[in-house]
Amino acid sequence: QVQLVESGGGLVQAGGSLRLSCVASGSIFRVSAMGWYRQAPGKQRELVARISNLGSTNYADSAKDRFTISRDNAKNTVYLQMNSLKPEDTAVYYCGAGPWGNPTLWGQGTLVTVAS
């Protein structure tokens, strides 16, 4: 059974940094696009950043120049380095896997809280 397990969330002051990790079990990782999405209270889940199995990346405007997505295929892990965090980045962050733009497998989420 394929699973995605996120970690790295927490409480951080505005301007701080966090690195999220998502480990995928099973063979899906190397052939899948991976993405980070987030859902704030009362809002829909939205794309933060995604990376193809070959390393091409795409970012939401809100994440450009502050966040970096990367993947380590040897470790079946995708990362999201988040710098210059803002209170509006507060959300549950989810890792998604699947075809580009259409993740079909989700992790349980990790909460990021940015205090002002």
Stockholm file with secondary structure:
# STOCKHOLM 1.0

chainA/1-116         QVQLVESGGGLVQAGGSLRLSCVASGSIFRVSAMGWYRQAPGKQRELVARISNLGSTNYADSAKDRFTISRDNAKNTVYLQMNSLKPEDTAVYYCGAGPWGNPTLWGQGTLVTVAS
#=GR chainA/1-116 SS CCCEEEECCEEEETTCCEEEEEEECSTTGGGSEEEEEEECTTSCCEEEEEECTTSCEEECTTTTTTEEEEEETTTTEEEEEECSCCGGGCEEEEEEEESTTCCCEECCCEEEEEEC
#=GC SS_cons         CCCEEEECCEEEETTCCEEEEEEECSTTGGGSEEEEEEECTTSCCEEEEEECTTSCEEECTTTTTTEEEEEETTTTEEEEEECSCCGGGCEEEEEEEESTTCCCEECCCEEEEEEC
//
